[in-house]
Amino acid sequence: MVRVGVNGFGTIGRRVAQAVTLQPDMELVGVVKTRPDYAALQAAKAGIRIYAPSSESLEAFEKAGIRVEGTVEDLLSRVDVIVDATPNGVGEKYKPLYRDAGVRQVFQGGEKPSVADASFNTLCNYREVLGLDSVRVVSCNTTGLLRLICTINRGIGVSSVSAVLIRRAADPREVKRGPVNSINLNPPTVPSHHALDVKTVVPSIDIVTSAVVVPTTLMHVHHVTITLKRDSSRREVLSLLEEAPRIILIDSGRTGIKSTAQLMDAVRFMRRNGDLPELAVFTDSIHVEGRRLMLFQAVHQESIVVPENIDAIRALARLTEDPMESIRVTDETLGLTKEIF
Ligand SMILES: NC(=O)c1ccc[n+]([C@@H]2O[C@H](COP(=O)([O-])OP(=O)(O)OC[C@H]3O[C@@H](n4cnc5c(N)ncnc54)[C@H](OP(=O)(O)O)[C@@H]3O)[C@@H](O)[C@H]2O)c1
């Protein structure tokens, strides 16, 4: 059993902590929470051990009647791997503490690539990160792009990629982010940072991305154009995607799903927490003409990186050298079946 701690218990941290408790080869030792709010109360009720970032913050938890096991240093002394799910850039500040404690580290996509020994996506570079001290699971958008690119690259070959990202403005629980009445170029320059982020995992890829932010909280949508290494067909692409783990195909004609709202509404009735950790590709949008492939895909930003975080722990701890075996265990425990309808 690998002993795991999670620092940061927000959108990503809560989901990763829950996923760790479901793994047969991992033990969740505890989580670090800064404030004794509803998420801390729920964690305490679920029997998850809570640690505070510093001894100064212990008092607030005591006042709220929430038992705290110690500080982040205490947690670090009890784990083999720490998953950092703190806000963008905060993980870098914790890095020296993690290193001094001698624990392996999994960071998130909001950190600079230099925070870790490598950036990570299971389908692309699992074997390359085996036994490293630290990895960075790339962002939700980058994870979605990489699942598609590495699947198509393995089956047909990818010459170049061009993607337009339509990004959600905020997560559903966030109360201060926007826009509420605008479509913002984000950034106004091309390429957006997502292309560079994809290259942190697959350096040789020729890719350009651009992005806008729109007033929605549910999902991101990408319009992706791939130039293939050889002529292909819609049938060939479909069968590759049907076989690939963590990609589900949404048939708009059969299901009536033509939007992120309908997709997430359907998912609420069939997945843990109403999450969709799989990349959703809209079947009817798949267009193949010679070497050109175009499609729409949707990314549930709150959950898509959760399976990759679990695989990252497995790779660092060398629990299995085989990415497909890690994917099998992770997906089975998280209930990720290829069929959702
Ligand atoms: N949200 C997404 O869509 C998404 C998708 C993929 C990757 N990511 C990446 O995942 C990382 C976490 O993002 P998130 O959306 O989960 O953030 P979040 O919801 O804001 O959660 C951050 C958590 O970190 C805690 N925290 C704040 N300051 C801390 C500190 N100094 N020490 C320890 N914990 C601290 C917060 O505590 P309190 O709850 O007590 O305030 C909160 O639990 C970021 O790198 C982000 O880029 C996010």
The ligand as an ORCA input file, in Angstrom:
! r2SCAN-3c Opt
* xyz 0 1
  N     -10.601     23.491    -11.203
  C     -10.235     23.035    -12.348
  O     -10.985     23.076    -13.316
  C      -8.882     22.434    -12.529
  C      -8.714     21.472    -13.525
  C      -7.461     20.883    -13.701
  C      -6.396     21.305    -12.920
  N      -6.598     22.270    -11.973
  C      -5.419     22.662    -11.185
  O      -5.522     22.042     -9.901
  C      -4.934     22.886     -8.913
  C      -5.971     23.152     -7.837
  O      -7.072     23.818     -8.433
  P      -8.518     23.765     -7.798
  O      -9.444     24.243     -8.849
  O      -8.775     22.440     -7.147
  O      -8.377     24.894     -6.682
  P      -9.406     25.239     -5.532
  O     -10.731     24.630     -5.805
  O      -9.307     26.701     -5.311
  O      -8.803     24.477     -4.280
  C      -7.560     24.826     -3.742
  C      -7.431     24.214     -2.375
  O      -6.174     24.591     -1.833
  C      -6.369     25.090     -0.520
  N      -5.334     26.070     -0.229
  C      -5.307     27.395     -0.480
  N      -4.147     27.922     -0.071
  C      -3.437     26.909      0.484
  C      -2.205     26.812      1.135
  N      -1.411     27.870      1.263
  N      -1.816     25.606      1.617
  C      -2.603     24.502      1.481
  N      -3.786     24.543      0.868
  C      -4.194     25.735      0.387
  C      -7.753     25.651     -0.495
  O      -8.180     25.596      0.841
  P      -9.619     26.084      1.343
  O     -10.618     25.209      0.663
  O      -9.585     25.856      2.781
  O      -9.706     27.504      0.901
  C      -8.490     24.673     -1.379
  O      -8.889     23.547     -0.647
  C      -4.452     24.140     -9.658
  O      -3.113     23.941    -10.032
  C      -5.326     24.153    -10.904
  O      -4.747     24.839    -11.982
  C      -7.811     22.810    -11.746
*
